[in-house]
Amino acid sequence: MMDQQKQGTPWEHGLLRRDFLKTGLAAGAGLAMSQVTPLRAQSSGKEDPIRLAIIGTGSQGRVLLDAAANIPNLEWKAVCDVWNYSRRYGQGVLRKMGHQVNAYEDYREMLDKEPDLDAVIVASPDFWHAPHTIACLEAGKHVYCEKLMSNSLEDARDMVLASRETGNLLQIGHQRRSNPRYHFARDKILKEAELLGRITVVNGQWNRSASEDIGWPKKYELDSEFLAKYGYKDMHQFRNWRWFKALGGGPISDLGAHQIDVFSWFLQGDPVAVMADGGVDYYDNHEWQDNVMAIYTFNTPKGVARAFYQVQTTTSAGGGYFEYFMGDEGALKMSENPKYTKIFRENNAPDWGEWLSKGYIMQEGETTASYKPWKKQEAAQSDTVDVRETAALSAWDMPVALDKAIHQPHLENFFDAIRHGTPLTCPGEEGYKSAAIVLKVNEAMAAAKQLEFKPEDFVV
Ligand SMILES: NC(=O)c1ccc[n+]([C@@H]2O[C@H](COP(=O)([O-])OP(=O)(O)OC[C@H]3O[C@@H](n4cnc5c(N)ncnc54)[C@H](O)[C@@H]3O)[C@@H](O)[C@H]2O)c1
């Protein structure tokens, strides 16, 4: 791992955190955080397009290009990817959409030759996020960087500092933070209506079937000398970087990051401890665990909550992906996939008629007129058997749907922040906190014991 880090080139590229603090940002270090300058507005009142580039047009880069295709007034100027296969694909997609884009292998050359860019989307592998993001921020661009912010917390910290010190925006790609369904669940169902009562347990998961490692078209194979320049040992590692310790954070960061981020966001409190176990149980050529189970202890405004998270590489019958919040008056099964989402009312909870009439919950065939209020049940007598119903809790839906690609609202929030100063829904500070919470699982597995968080662990 060390060898790879030495030849592993984010650090070779002169962007080691100590370097950037000494050089480019030294001048800005004493400045107060500057205000983001709004984009140029034409005299007609029409706004100029936001001029964009993307670094990394692999699978997620392409998803983001598709999601952005439905957002007006964007002008794509450049694509950067070290792999000619991805680079040509990204350039081709954007050209088909009518953008005249230049293509680059090297992000520094792109930043030199494209001085007019307003913003850059970073969708490279995690270990490249810090060098790419910091170089773009220093070059005066706003950055949307994919999650996990970085596989190194020190690098993530430097990204936040670079954003603060340059005064440029940094949005981290936890897209649920801009999803109106998640906002409704958090702000209306949990916070305002308090339909779950006191949440004591959370159960989140993303399980999927074991599958072959990712391959590549032989025609586009890169040789090991070229790959070493960018920190990869060979083509297998280049394509399957997320499973290697110097390059990614494993499935807990790849998949778990999304949902563990939702835990603290919804619970409105930070974890105080985590324990975890897992192993490389299936693959024989991976470094990170393919099966991970973690238990967090959270302090919430209403008391302690325990949150279990599992990411399993096993069978597609593993139940899919969701975050399940359980309280003494109800439960919310939340997922980016609406088919998994449901709100359950505990039989003994106060009546929910008010929330039906206010439109906070809905149920097929149920209207305010047809609704029959629930009566709170009598407590069981001490000398009788408690026969309260445990099955078939009443199940409700949320009245909010997302009618666009799941990443689109998060990109829109980023562009609105550039244009109008709208607050980012996942600024670097939040991404950092999330990375600190997620990466501690890997530490807890290595230490084989429960580890505690300190409040300062979440703050840059
Ligand atoms: N928000 C989400 O839902 C979501 C989903 C999937 C992936 N992601 C994140 O997106 C990022 C990319 O993941 P992916 O699945 O697309 O990986 P990928 O391997 O499919 O794509 C990565 C691309 O980056 C290129 N690349 C590698 N090193 C580079 C460098 N130094 N400079 C320029 N280009 C480089 C590769 O050639 C490849 O085209 C990761 O951070 C991942 O965590 C986010």
The ligand as a Gaussian input file, in Angstrom:
#p B3LYP/6-31G(d) Opt

LIG

0 1
 N      -23.500000       9.451000      -6.057000
 C      -23.634000       8.214000      -6.485000
 O      -24.725000       7.651000      -6.462000
 C      -22.429000       7.484000      -7.019000
 C      -22.613000       6.272000      -7.694000
 C      -21.474000       5.627000      -8.208000
 C      -20.210000       6.172000      -8.024000
 N      -20.089000       7.347000      -7.340000
 C      -18.752000       7.961000      -7.152000
 O      -18.310000       8.453000      -8.424000
 C      -16.894000       8.331000      -8.523000
 C      -16.541000       7.521000      -9.774000
 O      -17.055000       6.222000      -9.647000
 P      -17.361000       5.334000     -10.934000
 O      -18.232000       4.239000     -10.485000
 O      -17.818000       6.178000     -12.047000
 O      -15.911000       4.764000     -11.262000
 P      -15.375000       4.329000     -12.703000
 O      -14.157000       3.534000     -12.464000
 O      -16.487000       3.751000     -13.514000
 O      -14.996000       5.711000     -13.402000
 C      -13.884000       6.467000     -13.006000
 C      -13.359000       7.216000     -14.236000
 O      -12.306000       8.057000     -13.813000
 C      -11.213000       7.904000     -14.721000
 N       -9.984000       8.227000     -13.982000
 C       -9.273000       7.461000     -13.128000
 N       -8.241000       8.147000     -12.616000
 C       -8.287000       9.374000     -13.184000
 C       -7.481000      10.534000     -13.077000
 N       -6.402000      10.573000     -12.282000
 N       -7.821000      11.631000     -13.801000
 C       -8.899000      11.618000     -14.646000
 N       -9.689000      10.527000     -14.780000
 C       -9.398000       9.439000     -14.050000
 C      -11.308000       6.475000     -15.203000
 O      -10.665000       6.316000     -16.452000
 C      -12.800000       6.283000     -15.306000
 O      -13.288000       6.662000     -16.580000
 C      -16.439000       7.678000      -7.224000
 O      -16.041000       8.677000      -6.312000
 C      -17.682000       6.995000      -6.703000
 O      -17.690000       6.861000      -5.303000
 C      -21.160000       8.012000      -6.851000

